[in-house]
Amino acid sequence: MKVREAAFKALAQADRQGEPALRRTLADKPSLEMRRRIEDLPRRMLKNPSLATLRSLRAIAVLEHIGAPETRQVLQAQARGAPAARETRAAEGALRRLPH
């Protein structure tokens, strides 16, 4: 039971990067308990983002504020990350808001 809890905690901290694997697991018709746990993960992820995610989001906000050409390059690289990742979406938003 502790191993299972630790695994789900790790998944929640991974944010949305594990989402494709979770979708495949749901498609395989897991047990009711597993299905409920998997469906609860997005709520957990929004409520308790990992420290690494928070650091990345803050860094993206600072880069957007700076707005120098070099920062645009860093944001573009971040925007090429996992499509569902918060950091990717934040970088895409920052790029849209930066003046061209």
N, C-alpha and C positions, 0 to 999 in steps of 0.2 A: 504494500500500500504506500509506503514512504517513497519507494522508487517511482511509482506512478505519479504521485504528487510532485516530486522533483522534476519529472519529465514534463508535466504540464506547466509547471512554473517556468521552466526553461523555454518552452514553446511560447508562452506569453511574453517573455522578455525578448524573444527573437522578433517581436512585432509581426509584420505580415509576410515576412520572407518565407515562412513555412506553409503559407496558405495553399499553394498548389498541392502539396502532399496531403494536407488535411482534407481538401476537396476529394482527392482520390480515395482517401480512407472512408469518407462519408458515402461515396459512391459504392463502396464494397459492402454496404449494409452492416456496420458494426453493431455491437450490443447497445442496448438502450443507454446504459451508463456511459459508455464511450462517446456515443452520439451527443449526449447532453453536455459532456465535458468539452467536446470539440466545438459545439455550438456556443458555449459560454466563453470561449477564448477571445473573440473580438471585444467583448465587453471588458474582460480583464486587461487586454492590451491597451485599450483606450484609458482605462482607469489608472493603470500602473505602468507607464512606459519605462523602459530600462534607462539606467543612467547614461549608457552609451547613446541611446536615441535622443535623450534630452540634450546631451552635449552637442550632438550633430545638428539638432534643430537650432540650438542657440548659435552655433558657428555659422549656419546658413543665414540666420537673421543678421549677424554681424557683417558677413560678406555682402549681403544685399545693401546694408546701410552704407558700407564703404563705397560700393558701386564702381570701383576702378576696373579697367579692362582685364587686369589679371584675375580679379575676383570673378568676373563673368566666366572665364575659362574654368575655374574651379567649380563654379555652380553648374556649368554645362557637363562637366565630368560626373558630378553627383547626380544630375538629372538622367544620366544613362544607367542608373542603378536598377534594382528590382522594381518593376512597374507599380506594385502595390505597397512598396515601402514608404513610410512617412517621409523619410529623408528625401527620397526621389521626388515625391509630390511637392514637398516644401521647396526644393531647389527649382522645380519647374515653375512654381508660383513666383518665386523670387525673380527668375529670369523674365517672366511676363511683366513684372512690375518695374524692372529696370528700364531706364530710357535707352533707346537704341542709339 
